[in-house]
């Protein structure tokens, strides 16, 4: 018996040692990708924010998880979270991309939350993600969810970018390799919520090109007013930095057109205030995918996204945060199917471009799934898999 116990103890010791070595290797590989904590004047600005409480940023509406359901979902993964066969995206007309839109407003969706917004003569990228994987690690360490298809256009082939807006510092929205490439290839200003500038500066982006905003604060770039808007989410790139940077959405307003981009967010009451103070919008780009019943407050989900577009007073809705990475346990096409179903009930007009495709929201006639490019797969309706957001007042239910 003693010999058995000794063997067990030795095995456990070797297992712990191996785990420590693996952890050390991963931390070393991802050290730069994890980013850097804010300090000095940047940290002082963060601490002056109304959202900063007890050494971190705080959501006005707490995020509540159902841990039991999360565990159950982990044990029963869905087989259709990724496309099979792989998606093939249509070629991008670079000449069209370089020309200004005749309507004054055009959006090119690259998948997930990455878009190129051509608005009143200016070019803005939202949450650009060109890397192969969602990960802090270099390509030599192929870890993390892999994208469904290559970037539809190379960064070098983009038109001159005036601004890059980043909603928060999760890896699928703030990618080190992508922002470094954009800093090298473009003269863009990086407009970000409080604290994220520390990551960018650590990666070699000049402070003169970084603008950090609190909720409701604005900056002007190339004739556009960019306003950071509230959101219900979280932040962090490592175990010890949860909510040490702010998260948000953005209003992108030119002389003639306005767009709202939600970033990542659960449903929350301030959406109505965004519409009142900054709307109406020609288009709302609202995250609709990567949701789960176990964590319904982290992301909007399809039905709430449709409702949110009405609250912010958007004329049309473009669903984002889907069709590039498998980050949740639902059929990869389910978000857009449920958006279209909910939009039909609420009378909301929806744009559904394919990855790499451009649409002009004020003149587009291919609406409400008429340009359906995704396959018909079995998916669960809202009644079968409801997302119940917590902490919502009765007048918004």
TORKOL-4160 file (C-alpha; in steps of 0.2 Angstrom, whole numbers, padded with zeros to 4 digits, m for minus):
397
<pt num="1" X="0000" Y="0000" Z="0000"/>
<pt num="2" X="0014" Y="0012" Z="0004"/>
<pt num="3" X="0022" Y="0008" Z="m0012"/>
<pt num="4" X="0006" Y="0012" Z="m0021"/>
<pt num="5" X="0004" Y="0029" Z="m0012"/>
<pt num="6" X="0022" Y="0033" Z="m0016"/>
<pt num="7" X="0019" Y="0030" Z="m0035"/>
<pt num="8" X="0003" Y="0040" Z="m0034"/>
<pt num="9" X="0012" Y="0055" Z="m0025"/>
<pt num="10" X="0026" Y="0054" Z="m0038"/>
<pt num="11" X="0014" Y="0054" Z="m0052"/>
<pt num="12" X="0005" Y="0069" Z="m0045"/>
<pt num="13" X="0021" Y="0078" Z="m0043"/>
<pt num="14" X="0027" Y="0075" Z="m0061"/>
<pt num="15" X="0009" Y="0081" Z="m0067"/>
<pt num="16" X="0010" Y="0097" Z="m0057"/>
<pt num="17" X="0028" Y="0100" Z="m0063"/>
<pt num="18" X="0023" Y="0097" Z="m0081"/>
<pt num="19" X="0008" Y="0109" Z="m0079"/>
<pt num="20" X="0020" Y="0122" Z="m0072"/>
<pt num="21" X="0032" Y="0120" Z="m0086"/>
<pt num="22" X="0017" Y="0121" Z="m0099"/>
<pt num="23" X="0011" Y="0137" Z="m0090"/>
<pt num="24" X="0028" Y="0145" Z="m0090"/>
<pt num="25" X="0030" Y="0142" Z="m0108"/>
<pt num="26" X="0013" Y="0149" Z="m0113"/>
<pt num="27" X="0016" Y="0164" Z="m0102"/>
<pt num="28" X="0032" Y="0167" Z="m0111"/>
<pt num="29" X="0025" Y="0165" Z="m0128"/>
<pt num="30" X="0010" Y="0176" Z="m0125"/>
<pt num="31" X="0019" Y="0189" Z="m0114"/>
<pt num="32" X="0019" Y="0203" Z="m0127"/>
<pt num="33" X="0002" Y="0198" Z="m0133"/>
<pt num="34" X="m0006" Y="0200" Z="m0116"/>
<pt num="35" X="m0002" Y="0218" Z="m0117"/>
<pt num="36" X="0003" Y="0230" Z="m0103"/>
<pt num="37" X="m0005" Y="0238" Z="m0088"/>
<pt num="38" X="m0009" Y="0257" Z="m0088"/>
<pt num="39" X="0002" Y="0268" Z="m0077"/>
<pt num="40" X="0005" Y="0287" Z="m0074"/>
<pt num="41" X="m0006" Y="0299" Z="m0081"/>
<pt num="42" X="m0016" Y="0286" Z="m0091"/>
<pt num="43" X="m0020" Y="0277" Z="m0075"/>
<pt num="44" X="m0025" Y="0293" Z="m0067"/>
<pt num="45" X="m0037" Y="0296" Z="m0080"/>
<pt num="46" X="m0045" Y="0279" Z="m0078"/>
<pt num="47" X="m0046" Y="0282" Z="m0059"/>
<pt num="48" X="m0056" Y="0298" Z="m0062"/>
<pt num="49" X="m0069" Y="0289" Z="m0073"/>
<pt num="50" X="m0086" Y="0287" Z="m0065"/>
<pt num="51" X="m0085" Y="0269" Z="m0070"/>
<pt num="52" X="m0069" Y="0265" Z="m0060"/>
<pt num="53" X="m0073" Y="0258" Z="m0043"/>
<pt num="54" X="m0062" Y="0248" Z="m0031"/>
<pt num="55" X="m0047" Y="0247" Z="m0043"/>
<pt num="56" X="m0057" Y="0241" Z="m0059"/>
<pt num="57" X="m0071" Y="0246" Z="m0070"/>
<pt num="58" X="m0088" Y="0241" Z="m0066"/>
<pt num="59" X="m0104" Y="0238" Z="m0076"/>
<pt num="60" X="m0119" Y="0248" Z="m0070"/>
<pt num="61" X="m0129" Y="0231" Z="m0073"/>
<pt num="62" X="m0119" Y="0217" Z="m0066"/>
<pt num="63" X="m0116" Y="0202" Z="m0077"/>
<pt num="64" X="m0123" Y="0186" Z="m0070"/>
<pt num="65" X="m0118" Y="0168" Z="m0076"/>
<pt num="66" X="m0127" Y="0151" Z="m0074"/>
<pt num="67" X="m0112" Y="0141" Z="m0070"/>
<pt num="68" X="m0121" Y="0124" Z="m0070"/>
<pt num="69" X="m0128" Y="0127" Z="m0088"/>
<pt num="70" X="m0110" Y="0133" Z="m0093"/>
<pt num="71" X="m0103" Y="0116" Z="m0087"/>
<pt num="72" X="m0117" Y="0106" Z="m0096"/>
<pt num="73" X="m0114" Y="0115" Z="m0112"/>
<pt num="74" X="m0095" Y="0112" Z="m0111"/>
<pt num="75" X="m0099" Y="0093" Z="m0110"/>
<pt num="76" X="m0111" Y="0094" Z="m0125"/>
<pt num="77" X="m0103" Y="0104" Z="m0139"/>
<pt num="78" X="m0113" Y="0106" Z="m0155"/>
<pt num="79" X="m0106" Y="0099" Z="m0171"/>
<pt num="80" X="m0111" Y="0114" Z="m0182"/>
<pt num="81" X="m0102" Y="0128" Z="m0173"/>
<pt num="82" X="m0090" Y="0130" Z="m0188"/>
<pt num="83" X="m0094" Y="0128" Z="m0207"/>
<pt num="84" X="m0092" Y="0111" Z="m0215"/>
<pt num="85" X="m0086" Y="0112" Z="m0229"/>
<pt num="86" X="m0076" Y="0128" Z="m0226"/>
<pt num="87" X="m0083" Y="0145" Z="m0232"/>
<pt num="88" X="m0076" Y="0152" Z="m0248"/>
<pt num="89" X="m0078" Y="0171" Z="m0249"/>
<pt num="90" X="m0081" Y="0180" Z="m0265"/>
<pt num="91" X="m0066" Y="0191" Z="m0272"/>
<pt num="92" X="m0066" Y="0209" Z="m0267"/>
<pt num="93" X="m0066" Y="0222" Z="m0280"/>
<pt num="94" X="m0052" Y="0233" Z="m0274"/>
<pt num="95" X="m0056" Y="0247" Z="m0287"/>
<pt num="96" X="m0073" Y="0248" Z="m0279"/>
<pt num="97" X="m0066" Y="0248" Z="m0262"/>
<pt num="98" X="m0054" Y="0262" Z="m0266"/>
<pt num="99" X="m0068" Y="0273" Z="m0274"/>
<pt num="100" X="m0079" Y="0284" Z="m0262"/>
<pt num="101" X="m0097" Y="0278" Z="m0261"/>
<pt num="102" X="m0110" Y="0287" Z="m0272"/>
<pt num="103" X="m0122" Y="0288" Z="m0257"/>
<pt num="104" X="m0109" Y="0295" Z="m0245"/>
<pt num="105" X="m0110" Y="0279" Z="m0234"/>
<pt num="106" X="m0104" Y="0262" Z="m0237"/>
<pt num="107" X="m0099" Y="0247" Z="m0225"/>
<pt num="108" X="m0089" Y="0233" Z="m0230"/>
<pt num="109" X="m0090" Y="0218" Z="m0218"/>
<pt num="110" X="m0075" Y="0207" Z="m0216"/>
<pt num="111" X="m0083" Y="0194" Z="m0203"/>
<pt num="112" X="m0085" Y="0195" Z="m0184"/>
<pt num="113" X="m0084" Y="0213" Z="m0179"/>
<pt num="114" X="m0072" Y="0219" Z="m0192"/>
<pt num="115" X="m0079" Y="0232" Z="m0204"/>
<pt num="116" X="m0073" Y="0246" Z="m0215"/>
<pt num="117" X="m0084" Y="0261" Z="m0214"/>
<pt num="118" X="m0083" Y="0274" Z="m0228"/>
<pt num="119" X="m0093" Y="0289" Z="m0221"/>
<pt num="120" X="m0093" Y="0306" Z="m0228"/>
<pt num="121" X="m0076" Y="0305" Z="m0236"/>
<pt num="122" X="m0067" Y="0297" Z="m0221"/>
<pt num="123" X="m0062" Y="0278" Z="m0219"/>
<pt num="124" X="m0064" Y="0270" Z="m0202"/>
<pt num="125" X="m0060" Y="0252" Z="m0197"/>
<pt num="126" X="m0070" Y="0244" Z="m0182"/>
<pt num="127" X="m0061" Y="0230" Z="m0171"/>
<pt num="128" X="m0050" Y="0224" Z="m0185"/>
<pt num="129" X="m0045" Y="0206" Z="m0184"/>
<pt num="130" X="m0034" Y="0199" Z="m0198"/>
<pt num="131" X="m0024" Y="0186" Z="m0188"/>
<pt num="132" X="m0027" Y="0167" Z="m0191"/>
<pt num="133" X="m0032" Y="0164" Z="m0173"/>
<pt num="134" X="m0040" Y="0172" Z="m0157"/>
<pt num="135" X="m0025" Y="0171" Z="m0146"/>
<pt num="136" X="m0011" Y="0181" Z="m0138"/>
<pt num="137" X="0002" Y="0169" Z="m0145"/>
<pt num="138" X="0013" Y="0170" Z="m0161"/>
<pt num="139" X="0009" Y="0160" Z="m0177"/>
<pt num="140" X="0022" Y="0148" Z="m0172"/>
<pt num="141" X="0011" Y="0143" Z="m0157"/>
<pt num="142" X="m0006" Y="0138" Z="m0166"/>
<pt num="143" X="m0017" Y="0140" Z="m0151"/>
<pt num="144" X="m0034" Y="0147" Z="m0150"/>
<pt num="145" X="m0050" Y="0147" Z="m0161"/>
<pt num="146" X="m0046" Y="0148" Z="m0179"/>
<pt num="147" X="m0055" Y="0159" Z="m0192"/>
<pt num="148" X="m0067" Y="0151" Z="m0204"/>
<pt num="149" X="m0059" Y="0159" Z="m0220"/>
<pt num="150" X="m0044" Y="0170" Z="m0224"/>
<pt num="151" X="m0046" Y="0189" Z="m0223"/>
<pt num="152" X="m0056" Y="0195" Z="m0238"/>
<pt num="153" X="m0043" Y="0209" Z="m0242"/>
<pt num="154" X="m0025" Y="0212" Z="m0237"/>
<pt num="155" X="m0022" Y="0226" Z="m0225"/>
<pt num="156" X="m0010" Y="0234" Z="m0238"/>
<pt num="157" X="m0025" Y="0234" Z="m0251"/>
<pt num="158" X="m0036" Y="0244" Z="m0239"/>
<pt num="159" X="m0040" Y="0263" Z="m0244"/>
<pt num="160" X="m0031" Y="0276" Z="m0233"/>
<pt num="161" X="m0038" Y="0273" Z="m0215"/>
<pt num="162" X="m0041" Y="0288" Z="m0205"/>
<pt num="163" X="m0047" Y="0280" Z="m0189"/>
<pt num="164" X="m0047" Y="0263" Z="m0181"/>
<pt num="165" X="m0059" Y="0261" Z="m0167"/>
<pt num="166" X="m0057" Y="0247" Z="m0154"/>
<pt num="167" X="m0072" Y="0243" Z="m0143"/>
<pt num="168" X="m0062" Y="0233" Z="m0129"/>
<pt num="169" X="m0046" Y="0222" Z="m0127"/>
<pt num="170" X="m0053" Y="0204" Z="m0129"/>
<pt num="171" X="m0042" Y="0195" Z="m0141"/>
<pt num="172" X="m0056" Y="0194" Z="m0155"/>
<pt num="173" X="m0057" Y="0213" Z="m0155"/>
<pt num="174" X="m0039" Y="0219" Z="m0151"/>
<pt num="175" X="m0026" Y="0209" Z="m0160"/>
<pt num="176" X="m0008" Y="0214" Z="m0158"/>
<pt num="177" X="m0002" Y="0208" Z="m0175"/>
<pt num="178" X="m0016" Y="0217" Z="m0184"/>
<pt num="179" X="m0015" Y="0234" Z="m0175"/>
<pt num="180" X="0004" Y="0234" Z="m0178"/>
<pt num="181" X="0002" Y="0231" Z="m0196"/>
<pt num="182" X="m0011" Y="0245" Z="m0197"/>
<pt num="183" X="0001" Y="0256" Z="m0188"/>
<pt num="184" X="0014" Y="0252" Z="m0201"/>
<pt num="185" X="0003" Y="0253" Z="m0216"/>
<pt num="186" X="m0008" Y="0268" Z="m0212"/>
<pt num="187" X="m0008" Y="0285" Z="m0204"/>
<pt num="188" X="m0023" Y="0280" Z="m0194"/>
<pt num="189" X="m0027" Y="0287" Z="m0177"/>
<pt num="190" X="m0032" Y="0273" Z="m0164"/>
<pt num="191" X="m0048" Y="0278" Z="m0154"/>
<pt num="192" X="m0051" Y="0267" Z="m0139"/>
<pt num="193" X="m0059" Y="0266" Z="m0122"/>
<pt num="194" X="m0049" Y="0271" Z="m0107"/>
<pt num="195" X="m0034" Y="0260" Z="m0103"/>
<pt num="196" X="m0032" Y="0251" Z="m0120"/>
<pt num="197" X="m0019" Y="0264" Z="m0125"/>
<pt num="198" X="m0007" Y="0256" Z="m0113"/>
<pt num="199" X="m0007" Y="0240" Z="m0124"/>
<pt num="200" X="m0005" Y="0250" Z="m0140"/>
<pt num="201" X="0010" Y="0260" Z="m0133"/>
<pt num="202" X="0018" Y="0244" Z="m0127"/>
<pt num="203" X="0017" Y="0237" Z="m0145"/>
<pt num="204" X="0026" Y="0252" Z="m0152"/>
<pt num="205" X="0011" Y="0263" Z="m0158"/>
<pt num="206" X="0016" Y="0282" Z="m0155"/>
<pt num="207" X="0006" Y="0290" Z="m0141"/>
<pt num="208" X="0002" Y="0304" Z="m0153"/>
<pt num="209" X="m0009" Y="0292" Z="m0163"/>
<pt num="210" X="m0019" Y="0285" Z="m0148"/>
<pt num="211" X="m0035" Y="0293" Z="m0142"/>
<pt num="212" X="m0043" Y="0286" Z="m0126"/>
<pt num="213" X="m0061" Y="0290" Z="m0121"/>
<pt num="214" X="m0072" Y="0287" Z="m0107"/>
<pt num="215" X="m0091" Y="0284" Z="m0110"/>
<pt num="216" X="m0099" Y="0299" Z="m0118"/>
<pt num="217" X="m0083" Y="0307" Z="m0123"/>
<pt num="218" X="m0079" Y="0312" Z="m0141"/>
<pt num="219" X="m0065" Y="0316" Z="m0152"/>
<pt num="220" X="m0064" Y="0323" Z="m0170"/>
<pt num="221" X="m0055" Y="0314" Z="m0184"/>
<pt num="222" X="m0055" Y="0319" Z="m0202"/>
<pt num="223" X="m0072" Y="0328" Z="m0200"/>
<pt num="224" X="m0080" Y="0314" Z="m0190"/>
<pt num="225" X="m0085" Y="0315" Z="m0172"/>
<pt num="226" X="m0081" Y="0298" Z="m0164"/>
<pt num="227" X="m0090" Y="0296" Z="m0147"/>
<pt num="228" X="m0087" Y="0281" Z="m0135"/>
<pt num="229" X="m0104" Y="0274" Z="m0129"/>
<pt num="230" X="m0108" Y="0264" Z="m0114"/>
<pt num="231" X="m0109" Y="0245" Z="m0116"/>
<pt num="232" X="m0112" Y="0230" Z="m0104"/>
<pt num="233" X="m0097" Y="0219" Z="m0105"/>
<pt num="234" X="m0080" Y="0216" Z="m0097"/>
<pt num="235" X="m0062" Y="0217" Z="m0102"/>
<pt num="236" X="m0045" Y="0208" Z="m0099"/>
<pt num="237" X="m0031" Y="0198" Z="m0108"/>
<pt num="238" X="m0024" Y="0189" Z="m0093"/>
<pt num="239" X="m0029" Y="0181" Z="m0077"/>
<pt num="240" X="m0025" Y="0196" Z="m0066"/>
<pt num="241" X="m0032" Y="0210" Z="m0077"/>
<pt num="242" X="m0050" Y="0208" Z="m0077"/>
<pt num="243" X="m0059" Y="0224" Z="m0080"/>
<pt num="244" X="m0043" Y="0235" Z="m0079"/>
<pt num="245" X="m0048" Y="0243" Z="m0096"/>
<pt num="246" X="m0064" Y="0250" Z="m0101"/>
<pt num="247" X="m0076" Y="0243" Z="m0114"/>
<pt num="248" X="m0088" Y="0252" Z="m0125"/>
<pt num="249" X="m0097" Y="0255" Z="m0142"/>
<pt num="250" X="m0095" Y="0270" Z="m0154"/>
<pt num="251" X="m0105" Y="0283" Z="m0163"/>
<pt num="252" X="m0097" Y="0287" Z="m0179"/>
<pt num="253" X="m0105" Y="0304" Z="m0185"/>
<pt num="254" X="m0100" Y="0313" Z="m0201"/>
<pt num="255" X="m0108" Y="0329" Z="m0208"/>
<pt num="256" X="m0122" Y="0319" Z="m0217"/>
<pt num="257" X="m0122" Y="0302" Z="m0210"/>
<pt num="258" X="m0121" Y="0292" Z="m0193"/>
<pt num="259" X="m0117" Y="0274" Z="m0188"/>
<pt num="260" X="m0118" Y="0266" Z="m0171"/>
<pt num="261" X="m0107" Y="0251" Z="m0167"/>
<pt num="262" X="m0111" Y="0242" Z="m0152"/>
<pt num="263" X="m0095" Y="0233" Z="m0148"/>
<pt num="264" X="m0098" Y="0218" Z="m0137"/>
<pt num="265" X="m0112" Y="0221" Z="m0125"/>
<pt num="266" X="m0126" Y="0213" Z="m0116"/>
<pt num="267" X="m0143" Y="0221" Z="m0117"/>
<pt num="268" X="m0144" Y="0236" Z="m0106"/>
<pt num="269" X="m0155" Y="0252" Z="m0103"/>
<pt num="270" X="m0143" Y="0265" Z="m0109"/>
<pt num="271" X="m0146" Y="0260" Z="m0127"/>
<pt num="272" X="m0161" Y="0271" Z="m0126"/>
<pt num="273" X="m0150" Y="0285" Z="m0120"/>
<pt num="274" X="m0138" Y="0282" Z="m0134"/>
<pt num="275" X="m0152" Y="0284" Z="m0147"/>
<pt num="276" X="m0158" Y="0300" Z="m0138"/>
<pt num="277" X="m0142" Y="0309" Z="m0137"/>
<pt num="278" X="m0133" Y="0303" Z="m0152"/>
<pt num="279" X="m0146" Y="0296" Z="m0165"/>
<pt num="280" X="m0155" Y="0294" Z="m0176"/>
<pt num="281" X="m0142" Y="0282" Z="m0185"/>
<pt num="282" X="m0142" Y="0277" Z="m0203"/>
<pt num="283" X="m0136" Y="0260" Z="m0198"/>
<pt num="284" X="m0133" Y="0251" Z="m0182"/>
<pt num="285" X="m0119" Y="0237" Z="m0182"/>
<pt num="286" X="m0124" Y="0227" Z="m0167"/>
<pt num="287" X="m0116" Y="0210" Z="m0161"/>
<pt num="288" X="m0128" Y="0196" Z="m0163"/>
<pt num="289" X="m0118" Y="0180" Z="m0162"/>
<pt num="290" X="m0107" Y="0170" Z="m0149"/>
<pt num="291" X="m0120" Y="0169" Z="m0135"/>
<pt num="292" X="m0126" Y="0156" Z="m0123"/>
<pt num="293" X="m0140" Y="0153" Z="m0110"/>
<pt num="294" X="m0126" Y="0151" Z="m0097"/>
<pt num="295" X="m0120" Y="0169" Z="m0099"/>
<pt num="296" X="m0134" Y="0179" Z="m0107"/>
<pt num="297" X="m0128" Y="0196" Z="m0100"/>
<pt num="298" X="m0111" Y="0195" Z="m0110"/>
<pt num="299" X="m0118" Y="0197" Z="m0127"/>
<pt num="300" X="m0133" Y="0204" Z="m0135"/>
<pt num="301" X="m0140" Y="0189" Z="m0144"/>
<pt num="302" X="m0151" Y="0190" Z="m0160"/>
<pt num="303" X="m0168" Y="0196" Z="m0153"/>
<pt num="304" X="m0160" Y="0209" Z="m0141"/>
<pt num="305" X="m0150" Y="0215" Z="m0155"/>
<pt num="306" X="m0165" Y="0219" Z="m0166"/>
<pt num="307" X="m0173" Y="0227" Z="m0151"/>
<pt num="308" X="m0157" Y="0237" Z="m0148"/>
<pt num="309" X="m0157" Y="0244" Z="m0165"/>
<pt num="310" X="m0174" Y="0251" Z="m0162"/>
<pt num="311" X="m0169" Y="0259" Z="m0145"/>
<pt num="312" X="m0154" Y="0268" Z="m0153"/>
<pt num="313" X="m0165" Y="0274" Z="m0167"/>
<pt num="314" X="m0157" Y="0265" Z="m0182"/>
<pt num="315" X="m0165" Y="0265" Z="m0199"/>
<pt num="316" X="m0156" Y="0248" Z="m0203"/>
<pt num="317" X="m0147" Y="0234" Z="m0194"/>
<pt num="318" X="m0131" Y="0225" Z="m0199"/>
<pt num="319" X="m0128" Y="0210" Z="m0188"/>
<pt num="320" X="m0110" Y="0208" Z="m0183"/>
<pt num="321" X="m0100" Y="0197" Z="m0171"/>
<pt num="322" X="m0104" Y="0181" Z="m0181"/>
<pt num="323" X="m0097" Y="0170" Z="m0195"/>
<pt num="324" X="m0079" Y="0170" Z="m0192"/>
<pt num="325" X="m0075" Y="0161" Z="m0176"/>
<pt num="326" X="m0083" Y="0148" Z="m0166"/>
<pt num="327" X="m0084" Y="0156" Z="m0148"/>
<pt num="328" X="m0100" Y="0149" Z="m0142"/>
<pt num="329" X="m0110" Y="0133" Z="m0143"/>
<pt num="330" X="m0123" Y="0137" Z="m0156"/>
<pt num="331" X="m0125" Y="0133" Z="m0175"/>
<pt num="332" X="m0114" Y="0146" Z="m0184"/>
<pt num="333" X="m0128" Y="0152" Z="m0195"/>
<pt num="334" X="m0141" Y="0153" Z="m0180"/>
<pt num="335" X="m0137" Y="0171" Z="m0176"/>
<pt num="336" X="m0142" Y="0178" Z="m0193"/>
<pt num="337" X="m0157" Y="0167" Z="m0194"/>
<pt num="338" X="m0164" Y="0172" Z="m0178"/>
<pt num="339" X="m0161" Y="0191" Z="m0182"/>
<pt num="340" X="m0171" Y="0189" Z="m0198"/>
<pt num="341" X="m0185" Y="0181" Z="m0188"/>
<pt num="342" X="m0185" Y="0194" Z="m0175"/>
<pt num="343" X="m0184" Y="0208" Z="m0187"/>
<pt num="344" X="m0199" Y="0202" Z="m0197"/>
<pt num="345" X="m0209" Y="0203" Z="m0181"/>
<pt num="346" X="m0203" Y="0220" Z="m0176"/>
<pt num="347" X="m0202" Y="0228" Z="m0193"/>
<pt num="348" X="m0183" Y="0231" Z="m0193"/>
<pt num="349" X="m0174" Y="0232" Z="m0210"/>
<pt num="350" X="m0158" Y="0221" Z="m0210"/>
<pt num="351" X="m0143" Y="0220" Z="m0221"/>
<pt num="352" X="m0134" Y="0204" Z="m0222"/>
<pt num="353" X="m0118" Y="0206" Z="m0233"/>
<pt num="354" X="m0106" Y="0191" Z="m0236"/>
<pt num="355" X="m0089" Y="0193" Z="m0229"/>
<pt num="356" X="m0079" Y="0205" Z="m0240"/>
<pt num="357" X="m0095" Y="0212" Z="m0247"/>
<pt num="358" X="m0100" Y="0231" Z="m0247"/>
<pt num="359" X="m0117" Y="0238" Z="m0244"/>
<pt num="360" X="m0123" Y="0256" Z="m0244"/>
<pt num="361" X="m0136" Y="0257" Z="m0230"/>
<pt num="362" X="m0146" Y="0272" Z="m0236"/>
<pt num="363" X="m0149" Y="0265" Z="m0254"/>
<pt num="364" X="m0147" Y="0246" Z="m0252"/>
<pt num="365" X="m0161" Y="0236" Z="m0259"/>
<pt num="366" X="m0155" Y="0219" Z="m0255"/>
<pt num="367" X="m0164" Y="0218" Z="m0238"/>
<pt num="368" X="m0170" Y="0205" Z="m0225"/>
<pt num="369" X="m0160" Y="0190" Z="m0231"/>
<pt num="370" X="m0164" Y="0192" Z="m0249"/>
<pt num="371" X="m0145" Y="0190" Z="m0253"/>
<pt num="372" X="m0144" Y="0174" Z="m0242"/>
<pt num="373" X="m0126" Y="0168" Z="m0244"/>
<pt num="374" X="m0125" Y="0155" Z="m0230"/>
<pt num="375" X="m0131" Y="0137" Z="m0230"/>
<pt num="376" X="m0148" Y="0132" Z="m0223"/>
<pt num="377" X="m0144" Y="0122" Z="m0207"/>
<pt num="378" X="m0155" Y="0117" Z="m0193"/>
<pt num="379" X="m0155" Y="0130" Z="m0179"/>
<pt num="380" X="m0164" Y="0133" Z="m0163"/>
<pt num="381" X="m0178" Y="0147" Z="m0163"/>
<pt num="382" X="m0179" Y="0159" Z="m0148"/>
<pt num="383" X="m0193" Y="0149" Z="m0140"/>
<pt num="384" X="m0182" Y="0134" Z="m0141"/>
<pt num="385" X="m0166" Y="0142" Z="m0134"/>
<pt num="386" X="m0171" Y="0158" Z="m0125"/>
<pt num="387" X="m0158" Y="0171" Z="m0119"/>
<pt num="388" X="m0165" Y="0179" Z="m0103"/>
<pt num="389" X="m0155" Y="0195" Z="m0099"/>
<pt num="390" X="m0154" Y="0199" Z="m0081"/>
<pt num="391" X="m0157" Y="0216" Z="m0073"/>
<pt num="392" X="m0168" Y="0224" Z="m0087"/>
<pt num="393" X="m0182" Y="0236" Z="m0081"/>
<pt num="394" X="m0200" Y="0231" Z="m0085"/>
<pt num="395" X="m0202" Y="0245" Z="m0098"/>
<pt num="396" X="m0189" Y="0237" Z="m0109"/>
<pt num="397" X="m0194" Y="0219" Z="m0108"/>
